[in-house]
Amino acid sequence: MVENRRALRFECDEKLVCKQSGVEFGATVIDISRGGMKIHSQRKLEVGSKLFLHLKDRARGRAPVKAVVRWVLLGPDYQVGLEFEDSAGKLSRRWVRKLFPDEGAAWTSGHQQRSEVRAVTSVPIVAASGFIEGKACDLSSTGASFELPQKLENTVGLFLCLPWAFLEVRANVLRAEKRGDNWLHSVQFSVMRERDKEALEAFVEHQATGGAFLN
């Protein structure tokens, strides 16, 4: 699965109540943009299905927001990519805007274009300190999210095991959160050799054009 990001995304940690086919269940927002959000869901959802979203804290806003499931990543819980069905104008008047930084002020900058392709994948990834092995959840030419059995902090060395290349990179840890027995990390690459960068870009591009490797 490939995600072409055209809007700035902001990290978030907000509890939701989702409703689908008359059934309510909980979820937590991971990040949000003007076009959609990524959530941890307590329930397995099908790609293409629709649901209504409410803030758990109804005092901050009660109107439901409509969304459609665009991708699902299975794990100890379900990581789900949602696309809003309501217009940006309607969303700006509802609780969605309040989830943006600076008390919603970042909503106006959230439409800026960002040319990036992220591929949901499962390539092995190894932390150089202790050679701890895990798997990438998604990958781009500038960063990744992945699970490891131990928590990483600050700047780390990583090895990315692509089908046709073994890449060594340095990365800044942006976030690490506990998920079952593992830690889910989000990192931004800081140091990478030019040939490794070219190999990584080729892999992501291969995924973007329907490549069959490790989806």
Wavefront OBJ file of the C-alpha trace (Angstrom):
o trace
v 0.000 0.000 0.000
v 1.343 3.427 -0.891
v 0.333 6.766 0.517
v 0.940 9.954 -1.479
v 0.950 12.701 1.129
v -0.200 16.106 -0.069
v -0.898 17.708 3.312
v 1.158 18.373 6.410
v 0.556 15.819 9.153
v 0.716 16.561 12.870
v 1.229 14.125 15.724
v -1.772 13.781 17.997
v -2.926 11.761 21.006
v -6.697 12.102 21.261
v -9.289 9.508 22.242
v -12.156 8.883 19.822
v -15.428 7.003 19.829
v -16.074 5.436 16.418
v -19.423 4.160 15.177
v -19.912 1.693 12.343
v -23.097 -0.225 11.523
v -24.548 0.719 14.899
v -21.517 -0.563 16.861
v -19.384 1.834 18.914
v -15.706 1.216 19.722
v -12.707 3.201 20.897
v -9.711 4.514 18.974
v -6.725 6.813 19.499
v -5.511 9.374 16.963
v -1.804 8.980 16.048
v -1.526 11.832 13.561
v -3.849 14.112 11.632
v -3.950 16.252 8.496
v -6.637 18.265 6.739
v -7.365 15.214 4.602
v -7.506 12.459 7.192
v -5.937 10.789 10.208
v -4.094 7.684 11.340
v -5.583 5.863 14.329
v -5.118 2.858 16.580
v -8.457 1.051 16.479
v -9.859 -1.436 18.993
v -11.747 -3.116 16.163
v -10.658 -4.605 12.847
v -11.891 -2.473 9.955
v -12.197 -3.258 6.265
v -10.617 -1.073 3.591
v -13.343 0.967 1.902
v -15.725 0.802 4.856
v -17.139 4.003 6.346
v -17.583 5.186 9.911
v -18.517 8.169 12.048
v -16.014 9.721 14.452
v -16.686 11.544 17.726
v -14.329 12.924 20.352
v -14.501 10.875 23.540
v -14.571 14.203 25.384
v -17.891 15.410 23.970
v -17.483 18.766 25.738
v -14.921 19.680 23.040
v -17.302 18.977 20.180
v -20.284 16.723 19.531
v -20.856 16.777 15.763
v -19.831 13.498 14.063
v -17.252 13.444 11.280
v -17.550 10.993 8.382
v -14.487 9.036 7.221
v -13.586 6.110 4.964
v -10.913 3.464 5.676
v -8.053 3.674 3.155
v -5.578 1.161 4.641
v -5.179 -1.183 7.616
v -1.981 -2.446 9.241
v -2.455 -5.511 11.452
v -0.580 -5.934 14.735
v -1.260 -6.145 18.488
v -3.876 -3.519 17.692
v -5.088 -2.189 14.355
v -3.387 0.828 12.773
v -5.795 2.425 10.312
v -5.530 5.215 7.749
v -8.725 7.267 7.398
v -9.743 9.836 4.796
v -12.295 12.471 5.785
v -15.427 12.573 3.633
v -16.602 15.957 4.906
v -15.386 19.090 3.119
v -12.491 21.119 4.535
v -14.903 23.978 5.159
v -17.186 21.805 7.278
v -14.249 20.212 9.128
v -12.840 23.643 9.997
v -16.042 24.371 11.944
v -15.974 21.082 13.850
v -13.759 19.489 16.488
v -11.216 18.269 13.904
v -9.612 21.705 13.764
v -9.078 21.664 17.546
v -6.721 18.687 17.205
v -4.207 20.766 15.230
v -1.287 22.444 17.080
v -1.495 25.952 18.526
v -5.163 25.535 19.444
v -6.092 24.865 15.833
v -4.050 27.676 14.278
v -1.958 25.119 12.352
v -5.091 24.202 10.370
v -4.371 27.107 8.014
v -0.862 25.797 7.262
v -1.990 22.191 6.983
v -2.825 22.551 3.298
v 0.823 23.049 2.320
v 2.059 20.550 -0.216
v 4.491 17.838 0.833
v 5.779 15.555 -1.870
v 6.409 12.235 -0.169
v 5.517 8.625 -0.799
v 5.290 6.221 2.131
v 4.997 2.490 1.514
v 3.445 0.109 4.028
v 5.929 -2.758 4.036
v 7.558 -5.387 6.241
v 11.270 -5.221 5.459
v 13.559 -6.295 8.333
v 15.187 -3.443 10.236
v 18.050 -3.821 12.731
v 19.198 -1.415 15.448
v 23.002 -1.246 15.328
v 23.280 -1.028 19.127
v 22.907 -4.644 20.199
v 21.738 -5.746 16.750
v 18.078 -5.801 17.797
v 15.898 -6.948 14.907
v 12.391 -5.799 14.093
v 10.222 -4.998 11.077
v 9.386 -1.743 9.351
v 5.687 -0.811 9.274
v 6.038 1.940 6.707
v 8.985 3.434 4.895
v 9.849 6.513 2.853
v 13.061 8.053 1.559
v 13.175 10.337 4.622
v 12.001 8.165 7.513
v 10.229 5.086 8.787
v 8.053 3.598 11.480
v 8.968 0.183 12.845
v 8.557 -2.163 15.800
v 11.394 -3.407 18.007
v 11.373 -5.361 21.284
v 13.389 -2.568 22.966
v 12.878 1.189 23.142
v 15.317 3.411 21.243
v 16.029 7.045 22.090
v 17.721 10.095 20.571
v 19.943 9.341 17.543
v 20.424 5.714 16.501
v 22.144 3.637 13.848
v 19.906 1.382 11.757
v 20.315 -1.251 9.073
v 17.513 -1.544 6.490
v 17.394 -4.965 4.831
v 15.871 -4.310 1.414
v 15.405 -7.155 -1.092
v 18.402 -6.001 -3.141
v 20.445 -3.880 -0.712
v 21.622 -3.669 2.906
v 21.501 0.002 3.942
v 23.173 1.695 6.903
v 21.584 4.945 8.139
v 21.540 7.285 11.124
v 18.139 8.395 12.361
v 16.547 10.696 14.926
v 13.850 9.059 17.056
v 10.739 11.238 16.891
v 8.460 9.008 18.947
v 8.390 5.615 20.679
v 5.265 4.074 22.190
v 4.563 0.696 23.756
v 2.524 -1.750 21.639
v 2.071 -5.138 23.269
v 5.509 -6.719 23.719
v 7.182 -4.289 21.294
v 7.887 -0.579 20.893
v 6.561 1.288 17.851
v 9.129 3.878 16.728
v 8.861 6.788 14.311
v 12.202 8.063 13.006
v 13.574 10.610 10.573
v 16.726 9.688 8.674
v 19.586 12.124 9.310
v 22.686 10.563 7.711
v 22.740 8.257 4.690
v 25.258 7.550 1.955
v 24.236 8.755 -1.482
v 24.186 5.256 -2.971
v 22.048 4.020 -0.065
v 19.639 6.918 -0.550
v 19.329 6.041 -4.232
v 18.655 2.385 -3.369
v 15.999 3.374 -0.825
v 14.310 5.754 -3.262
v 14.313 2.983 -5.879
v 12.675 0.562 -3.439
v 9.955 3.041 -2.444
v 9.360 3.881 -6.107
v 9.147 0.160 -6.894
v 6.445 -0.206 -4.244
v 4.649 2.858 -5.589
v 4.414 1.353 -9.053
v 2.969 -1.937 -7.856
v 6.122 -3.849 -6.940
v 5.588 -7.285 -5.442
v 8.303 -7.196 -2.788
v 7.254 -7.704 0.822
v 3.906 -5.950 0.876
l 1 2 3 4 5 6 7 8 9 10 11 12 13 14 15 16 17 18 19 20 21 22 23 24 25 26 27 28 29 30 31 32 33 34 35 36 37 38 39 40 41 42 43 44 45 46 47 48 49 50 51 52 53 54 55 56 57 58 59 60 61 62 63 64 65 66 67 68 69 70 71 72 73 74 75 76 77 78 79 80 81 82 83 84 85 86 87 88 89 90 91 92 93 94 95 96 97 98 99 100 101 102 103 104 105 106 107 108 109 110 111 112 113 114 115 116 117 118 119 120 121 122 123 124 125 126 127 128 129 130 131 132 133 134 135 136 137 138 139 140 141 142 143 144 145 146 147 148 149 150 151 152 153 154 155 156 157 158 159 160 161 162 163 164 165 166 167 168 169 170 171 172 173 174 175 176 177 178 179 180 181 182 183 184 185 186 187 188 189 190 191 192 193 194 195 196 197 198 199 200 201 202 203 204 205 206 207 208 209 210 211 212 213 214 215
